Amino acid sequence: TQTLHTTYADGLEVFEFSNRQQEKHFPDGGKEILFPDGTLKFIHASKEEESVFPDGTVQRILRDGTRVIEFTSGLRETVRPDGSK
């Protein structure tokens, strides 16, 4: 695979992959990943994650492993690390 890697003076690194995936790696340790299907994922320096799917659904993964999913209908689902809701 061919990857274009650009590093900016402020420490930002941008990776562009041949499959159209793009990643930004920020100096504070955070990352932003844009997948070819349009899904956008943020990995914060705190290690919490947030994904925004093409249909508008948002999933957050908290530091303790809890997943919070917010659907476009307004429904919100919480799944704990042990799988309980």
BATIKOL-689545 format. One line per 10 residues: for each residue z negated, x negated, y negated of N, C-alpha, C, O, CB. Coordinates in pm, whole numbers, plus 32768, in hexadecimal, padded with zeros to 4 digits. Glycine has a CB too. Layout:
# residues N
Z,X,Y,Z,X,Y,Z,X,Y,Z,X,Y,Z,X,Y ~ ...
//
This chain:
# residues 85
8000,7FAD,8077,8000,8000,8000,8000,7FA9,7F84,7FC8,7F3B,7F82,7F87,805E,8000 ~ 803E,7FDB,7F1E,8041,7F95,7E9E,7FDA,7FD3,7E43,7FD3,804D,7E34,80CE,7F9A,7E5E ~ 7F89,7F7E,7E06,7F21,7FAC,7DAB,7F2F,7F61,7D28,7F3C,7EE7,7D25,7E93,7F97,7DE8 ~ 7F2C,7FAE,7CBB,7F2D,7F72,7C36,7E9C,7F71,7C07,7E5C,7FD9,7C02,7F8B,7FC0,7BD2 ~ 7E69,7EFD,7BE3,7DDE,7EEC,7BB9,7DE1,7EB5,7B2A,7E16,7E49,7B10,7D8E,7E8B,7C19 ~ 7DA6,7F03,7ACE,7DA1,7EDA,7A42,7D10,7ED0,7A18,7CC1,7F2C,7A2F,7DEF,7F3E,79E8 ~ 7CEB,7E61,79DA,7C64,7E4E,79A6,7C6C,7E45,790E,7CB9,7DF7,78D7,7C21,7DCE,79E3 ~ 7C19,7E96,78CC,7C17,7E9A,783A,7BA4,7E46,7804,7B45,7E28,784C,7C0B,7F2B,7807 ~ 7BAE,7E20,7786,7B4B,7DC8,7746,7ABE,7E04,774A,7A5C,7DBA,774E,7B74,7DAD,76B6 ~ 7AB5,7E89,7749,7A30,7EC8,774A,79F4,7ED2,77D6,7986,7F08,77E7,7A39,7F53,770F
7A3B,7E9C,783B,7A07,7E9B,78C4,7A3D,7F0A,791C,7A25,7F09,7995,7974,7EA3,78C1 ~ 7A83,7F6B,78E3,7ABE,7FD7,7931,7B2A,7F9E,798D,7B7E,7F4E,7961,7AF8,8045,78D5 ~ 7B28,7FC6,7A0B,7B91,7FA0,7A69,7BD8,801F,7A96,7B98,8082,7AB6,7B56,7F52,7AE4 ~ 7C5D,801B,7A97,7CAD,808C,7AC1,7D03,8061,7B37,7D49,7FFC,7B31,7D05,80C3,7A4C ~ 7CFD,80B0,7BA2,7D4C,8097,7C1A,7DAD,810B,7C2C,7D86,817F,7C26,7CF0,8086,7C99 ~ 7E2B,80EA,7C41,7E92,814F,7C5A,7ED3,812D,7CDF,7F0F,80C3,7CF0,7EFC,8155,7BE5 ~ 7EC6,818A,7D3F,7EF6,8174,7DC6,7F7F,81B3,7DD9,7FA5,820E,7D90,7E93,81AC,7E2C ~ 7FC9,8183,7E3C,8050,81B4,7E55,8052,8247,7E7E,80B9,8289,7E6E,8093,8160,7EBF ~ 7FE2,827C,7EB1,7FDD,8309,7ED8,7FBA,8364,7E61,7FA2,83DB,7E73,7F77,831D,7F49 ~ 7FB7,832B,7DE9,7F9A,836E,7D69,7F05,8383,7D50,7EE0,83C2,7CED,7FE1,83F4,7D65
7EB0,834F,7DA7,7E20,8355,7D89,7E02,82F3,7D19,7E39,8285,7D16,7DC9,8334,7E08 ~ 7DAB,831D,7CBC,7D84,82C7,7C4D,7CED,82BE,7C49,7CA7,8322,7C5B,7DBD,82FC,7BC6 ~ 7CBA,8247,7C31,7C2A,8234,7C26,7C0A,81E7,7BA6,7C50,8189,7B81,7BF2,81EA,7CA1 ~ 7B9F,8213,7B65,7B69,81C9,7AF3,7ADD,819E,7B18,7A8A,81F0,7B40,7B69,8220,7A70 ~ 7AC2,811E,7B0C,7A3E,80E6,7B27,7A03,80B9,7AA2,7A39,8060,7A60,7A45,806F,7B90 ~ 7995,80F8,7A7C,7958,80DE,79FA,78F0,806E,7A04,78B5,805A,7A6E,7919,815D,79C2 ~ 78D9,8027,7996,7878,7FB8,7997,77EB,7FE0,79C3,77A2,7F8D,79F9,7871,7F7B,790D ~ 77C5,805F,79AE,773E,808A,79D4,7731,80AA,7A69,76C5,80D0,7A97,7716,8104,7984 ~ 779F,809A,7AB5,779D,80B5,7B45,77D7,813D,7B69,77EC,815A,7BDF,7711,80AC,7B78 ~ 77F1,8191,7B05,782C,8213,7B20,78BF,8208,7B45,7902,81A6,7B23,781B,826E,7AA6
78F0,826E,7B8B,797D,8271,7BB2,79B5,82FB,7B9B,796E,8360,7BA3,798E,8247,7C45 ~ 7A36,82FF,7B80,7A80,837C,7B75,7AFB,836C,7BCD,7B49,830E,7BBC,7AA7,839D,7ADF ~ 7B0C,83C8,7C2B,7B7C,83BE,7C8A,7BCF,843D,7C80,7B9B,84AB,7C8F,7B49,83A9,7D1C ~ 7C50,842D,7C69,7CAD,849C,7C69,7D01,8491,7CE6,7D4D,8431,7CF7,7D06,849D,7BE8 ~ 7CF4,84F5,7D40,7D3E,84F4,7DBE,7DC6,8535,7DAB,7DD9,8584,7D4E,7CEE,853E,7E2C ~ 7E25,8513,7E01,7EAC,854A,7DF4,7EB2,85E4,7DF4,7F0E,861E,7DBA,7F03,8516,7E63 ~ 7E51,8626,7E34,7E52,86B9,7E38,7E18,86F8,7DB9,7E11,8773,7DAF,7E04,86E9,7EB0 ~ 7DEE,86A5,7D59,7DB8,86D8,7CDC,7D20,86DD,7CD8,7CE6,86FC,7C70,7DED,875F,7CC2 ~ 7CDE,86C0,7D48,7C4B,86BB,7D4A,7C1C,8648,7CF4,7C52,85D9,7CFC,7C15,86AD,7DDC ~ 7BB7,8661,7CA1,7B7F,85FB,7C4A,7AEE,85E5,7C73,7A9F,8643,7C77,7B89,8625,7BB3
7ACB,8569,7C92,7A44,8549,7CC1,7A05,84E4,7C63,7A41,847F,7C3F,7A46,8512,7D52 ~ 798A,8502,7C3B,793B,84A7,7BE9,78C7,8475,7C3D,787F,84C3,7C7A,7908,84ED,7B67 ~ 78B7,83F2,7C40,7841,83B6,7C7F,77F5,8373,7C0E,7820,830E,7BD6,7868,834E,7CF2 ~ 7784,83AE,7BED,7737,837F,7B7B,76E6,8303,7BA0,76CC,82EA,7C16,76D9,83EE,7B47 ~ 76BF,82B6,7B3D,766F,823E,7B53,75EE,8260,7B9D,75B7,820C,7BE4,764F,81F8,7ACD ~ 75BE,82DC,7B8D,7544,8309,7BD1,755D,8325,7C65,7500,8345,7CAE,750D,8388,7B8D ~ 75DB,8319,7C91,760A,8333,7D19,761B,83C8,7D36,7640,83EC,7DA6,75A9,82F8,7D7D ~ 7602,841E,7CD3,7624,84AA,7CE5,76BB,84B8,7CDA,76FC,846C,7C94,75DA,8505,7C7D ~ 76F1,851B,7D22,7782,8530,7D23,77A4,85BC,7CF5,7757,861A,7D07,77BB,8516,7DAF ~ 7818,85C7,7CB9,784C,864A,7C90,78E1,864C,7CAE,792B,85F3,7C84,782F,8666,7BF8
790D,86B2,7CF7,799A,86C2,7D16,79CA,8746,7CDD,7988,87AD,7CEA,79B3,86BC,7DAF ~ 7A40,8743,7C9E,7A7E,87BB,7C68,7B02,87CB,7CB4,7B5C,8778,7CAB,7A96,87B1,7BCA ~ 7B0A,883A,7D00,7B7E,8852,7D54,7BE9,889E,7D07,7BCB,88E0,7CA4,7B56,889F,7DD2 ~ 7C67,8896,7D34,7CD5,88D7,7CEC,7CBF,896C,7CD3,7CF3,89A2,7C70,7D54,88C4,7D38 ~ 7C75,89B1,7D29,7C5D,8A41,7D15,7BEC,8A5E,7CB4,7BCC,8AD2,7C9A,7C3F,8A83,7D9A ~ 7BAD,89F3,7C7D,7B41,8A04,7C1D,7AB6,89FC,7C58,7A53,89FA,7C0E,7B51,8A85,7BD9 ~ 7AAC,89F8,7CDD,7A2A,89E8,7D1E,79EF,8962,7CFA,7A36,88FD,7CF5,7A37,89F6,7DB8 ~ 796B,895F,7CE0,7927,88E3,7CBC,78B9,88CA,7D24,7869,8923,7D42,78EB,88EA,7C2B ~ 78B7,8852,7D59,784D,882B,7DB7,7802,87B4,7D7D,783D,8751,7D54,7888,8808,7E43 ~ 777D,87C1,7D7B,7729,8752,7D4F,76D5,8724,7DC4,76A0,8775,7E10,76CF,877C,7CD7
76C9,86A2,7DD3,7671,8669,7E38,7605,861D,7DED,7620,85BB,7DA8,76BF,860B,7E9E ~ 758B,864E,7DFB,751A,8613,7DB3,74E7,8598,7DFC,750C,857F,7E6F,74A8,867A,7DA3 ~ 7494,854A,7DB9,7463,84CD,7DF4,7418,84E2,7E77,7418,848A,7ECD,7408,8485,7D92 ~ 73D9,8556,7E88,738F,8570,7F04,73EA,85A5,7F74,73BA,85C4,7FE1,731F,85D3,7EEA ~ 746D,85B0,7F58,74CC,85DE,7FBD,74E9,8673,7FB7,753F,86A3,8001,749A,85BC,8044 ~ 74A4,86BC,7F62,74BD,874C,7F53,7548,8762,7F18,756E,8720,7EB7,7451,878D,7EFA ~ 7592,87C0,7F53,7616,87E5,7F1F,760C,886C,7ED8,75D6,88CC,7F0F,7680,87EC,7F92 ~ 763E,8871,7E60,7644,88EE,7E13,76D8,890B,7DFC,771F,88BC,7DBF,75F3,88E4,7D8A ~ 7704,897F,7E2F,7791,89A4,7E24,779A,8A1F,7DCB,7759,8A84,7DE4,77D0,89BE,7EB0 ~ 77EB,8A15,7D63,7801,8A85,7D08,7892,8AB2,7D16,78EF,8A69,7CF4,77E0,8A5C,7C74
78A2,8B2C,7D48,7927,8B63,7D5D,7958,8BA9,7CDE,7908,8BCF,7C89,7927,8BC5,7DD4 ~ 79DA,8BB8,7CD3,7A14,8BF5,7C5D,79EA,8C88,7C4E,79F2,8CC0,7BE1,7AAB,8BEB,7C62 ~ 79BF,8CC5,7CBA,7991,8D50,7CB6,7909,8D5E,7C72,78DC,8DCD,7C55,798B,8D89,7D43 ~ 78C7,8CEA,7C5B,7841,8CEC,7C22,77D6,8CD9,7C8C,7762,8CC0,7C6B,782A,8D6E,7BDA ~ 77FC,8CE4,7D0C,779E,8CCE,7D79,7773,8C3D,7D7B,77C4,8BE3,7D65,77DC,8CF6,7E01 ~ 76F4,8C27,7D95,76BD,8B9F,7D9B,7676,8B8D,7E20,7625,8BE2,7E47,765B,8B83,7D23 ~ 7693,8B22,7E65,7656,8B05,7EE6,7612,8A7E,7EE2,764B,8A1D,7EAF,76C0,8B0A,7F56 ~ 7599,8A77,7F18,754F,89F9,7F20,7539,89D7,7FB2,7507,8A29,7FFF,74C7,8A02,7ED3 ~ 755E,895F,7FDA,754B,8931,8064,74F5,88B4,805F,751B,884F,8024,75D4,8916,80AB ~ 7481,88BC,809F,7424,884B,80A1,744F,87E4,8108,749F,8803,8161,7396,887C,80BE
741B,876B,8100,7443,8701,815C,7431,8725,81F0,7479,86F2,8246,73F4,8685,813D ~ 73D1,877E,820E,73BB,87A6,829A,741A,8815,82C5,7413,8844,8337,732C,87D4,82AF ~ 7474,883F,826B,74D5,88A6,828A,74A9,8932,8265,74F9,8990,826B,74F5,88A1,831A ~ 742B,8943,8240,73FB,89C9,821C,7431,89F1,8194,744F,899E,813E,7362,89CE,821D ~ 743D,8A76,8183,7471,8AAB,8104,7403,8AF1,80B8,741C,8B25,804B,74E6,8B0B,811D
//
